[in-house]
Amino acid sequence: MLSSDDIAELAGAICATAETLGQTISASAAKLMAEDLAVYPPMDIRRALQSCRRELTGKLTLAAVLQRIDDEDGRPGKDEAWAIAMTTNDEFETVVLTDEIQLALSAAKPVLDGGDKVGARMAFNSAYERLVNQSREDRKAVHWHVSVGFDANRRVEAITKAVQMQRIAQEHGQKYLADMRVVPITEGGRAIAGLLTGEVTRPAPKLREKLSLVKASMLEMRAASAERKDEIRIEAANELADRRALLIQQAQELEAKRATQ
């Protein structure tokens, strides 16, 4: 909350912003607007007023300022949110999503499972907009969290991008990446790296045995029968189902938590 002095200063900024738009606002009206805006972080208010000065062609209104504050709260629009939600269909993909996206996806899942992607998107959009509006009314900060996929390379890429976009804190991202950080390279590590670089290094006996098993497994996969390939597809589908079940469970926990607040 802003102090009385801060509110008076904000009222002055509102009057000045209106003046740049060719409008005059009375001191009492500006004070009322400032009091309504006082619950928001000062930086968000300043950015919203700046956006109004740059973008508005009509009158300055409280609704215009609030709309710009909402747009800057870090929550994606419904189209981007749907695209993020659909990324969870790939069990190898690491997805960084908000609480509202996860809850809306849970609401749309029955329609999506029925094969109606258009209907699922409509259900998702409706739920997502309702959840976002409720979070904004409750003045809840956006909360991004990570759903980790199986592909380590994609995991690094997704988390690094989320940190760069300031969706998750740097220390939070470092926590997720800690298990994948490269440790001092051993002889065995150099031997594995040699598979990629072409530099030949003789691995230790134990590692040679493991590499032989990996090679044999790769050859087996390459020569797998159609039946085995079907089994692999079924296993992948089961893994995806497990991941989506976990997302739904987390969404239910979030919904229960919201209901008790």
N, C-alpha and C positions, 0 to 999 in steps of 0.2 A: 504493500500500500504506500502511496505517496503522502508526504507530509503536506500541511496546508501551504507552506511556502512553495513546495514542488507543484502543487495544484495551481497556484497562482501563476507560476512560471509557464506551466503547460497551457493555461488559458491564454496567456500572451502569445505563445507559439501558434495556437489555433487561430487567433485573430490575425496574426501575421500571414499564416498559410492562406486563410480566406482572402486576405488582401491581394496576395499574388495571383489569385484566381479572379480578381475583379469583383470581390464580394465583401460585404461588411457584416460582421457578426457582433452583436451587442456583448458587452462584458459579462452580463448575467448568463447569456446563452453559452458563451465560451466556457464559463465556469462550470455549468452543468455538464457540458461535454467532457471537460477535464475530469470531473468527479466520476463520470461513468467509465472513463478510460484509466482511472487511477489503479485499478486492480491488475493491470498488465505491466510487464517489465518496461521501464523507461526506454531502453534501447529499441524495443519493438514499436513503441509509440512513435519515437523519433523517425524510425525507418518508414512507418506507415504514413506519417505526415509528409515526409520527403517524397514518397511515391505519389501521394495525392497532388503535390505541387507539380510533379513531372507529368502526370498522366491525366488528371481530371480536366475535362473541358466544361463541365457544369459546376454546380454549387458544391461546396464542401459540406458533407453531412456526416453524422456519427456513423451511419451504416457504411459509408465509403471507407472511413478510417478502420472500422472493425473488420471489414472484408479484407483489407490489406494486412492487418495483423494476423488474421487467420491464414492467409496465403503464405505467411512467413513462418508458420509454426513448425515447418519441417515435414508435415504429413503430405504424401503424394496425392495427386488428383486421382479420381476413380479409374481412369484409363491406365495410368502407370501402376496403380495398385493392383488392377486385374492382371496386368502383364507379370508383375512380381508374383502374384498368387499362382499363376499358371506355371511358373518356373519350378514350383514344388513338385510338379509331376515327374521331374527328372531326378531320380534318387542319387545320381552322381553329382548333381548341382548343389552347391552351397548357396542358400538363400538368406538374405538379410531382410526381414519384414517387420512391420509394426504390429502392435497388439490388435489394432482394428482390422488389418488385413487378415490376420489369422482367424479372428472371430467371424469376419464376413465370409471367408472361405469355408469355414465350418458350416455356416448357414446355407451356403450354396451347394455343398457337397452332395446331398441327396439328388438334386436336379442334375448335377454333373455326372454322377454315377449312372443316372438313367440315360445318359447319352445326349441330353439336350444342352449343348454348349451355349446356345443363344439364351435359353431360359436361365441357365446357370449364371451367365454374365449379368442378366437383369436382376436376379436374386442377389448376386454379390454386390452390385452397385447400390441397390436399395439398402441392404444391410450396412454396407460400408459408409454411405452418406449419413445414415442414422447414428452409427457408432461414432463417427468423427464429430458430428454436431454435438452429441452428448458429451464427448471428451472435451470439446472446446467450451461448452457451457460450464462444465465442471472445472475448467481451466487446468486440465491435466497436460503435462508436458508430453511430447511424443516419445514413445519408447520403442527403439529398434532392438531386435534380438536376432540371433543367428541360428538357423537350422542347418546343421552341418551335413554336407553330402559326402559321398565316398571318394570322389576324385580329389586328391590332395592338391593338384595344380589349380584346379578351379576354386578350391577352398582358399588358397592364398590370394588368388586374383579377386575373388568376391569380397574377402575381408579387407584387403588393401584398398579396394575401391570404396568400400563403406567408410573406412577411416578418412580417406581423402575427401569424401562428400560430407564428412562430419556427422554421419548417421550413427556411428558408434565411436566412443572415445578411443584415443590412441592406446591407452593402457589396456582397455578392454580388448582391442584388436590384438595387441601383443600377447595377451593371455591365450587367445584362441590359436595364435600362430606358434606359441612356445613349443608345443609338442612336435612341430614340423621344422624347427630351427635346425640348421646344420651344425653338428658337433665336429670337433677336430677329426679330420679324415684319417682313418686307419688304412692299413694295407688293403684290407677287404673293401673299404670304401673307395679307394682309388681303383681297385679292380672293377667295381661296379660302374664307376664313372667312365672307365675305359670303354665300356660297352657303348657309351654315347659319344665319346670324343675320338675313339679310334686308337687311343694311347694304350699300349699293351702293358699290363702290370700283372704279375703272377699272384693270384689270390692264395690265402692260407688254405690248408686242406679242408677245414670245416666249411669254409665259404665255397670252395670248389664243389663240395658235395651239394650244398644248397643251390648253387647256380645250375648244377646238372639237373636237379629236380625241377627247377623253374623252366629250364630249356625243354625238358621232357614234357612238362605240363603244357607248354606253349605248342609243342609239336602235336600233342594229343588233341588240343583244342582245334588246331588247324585241320586235323584229319577227322574231326568229330563227325559222327553220322547225323543225319537229319533228325533222328530221334533224340540224340543228345542235345542238339541245338534247340529243339523244342523244350527240353528240360531246362536249359539255360534261360530261355525266355520266361518260362514259368517261375523260375527262381527269382528273376529280375522283377517280375510282376508282384511276387510275394513281398520282396524287399520294398517296393514302392508302396504296397498296401500297408506294410508295417510303419513306414515313414508317415504316411497320411494319417494313420491311426494315432500316432504319437502327436502329430500336429492338432488333431481333433481333441485329444485328451488335454493338451495344453490349453486349447481354446476354452474347453469346459471349465478348467481351473481358473482361467482369467475371468470368465463370465461369473463364476461363483464369487470370486474376489470382488468384482465390481458390484455385485448385488448386496454384499455385506458392508460396503463403504457408505 
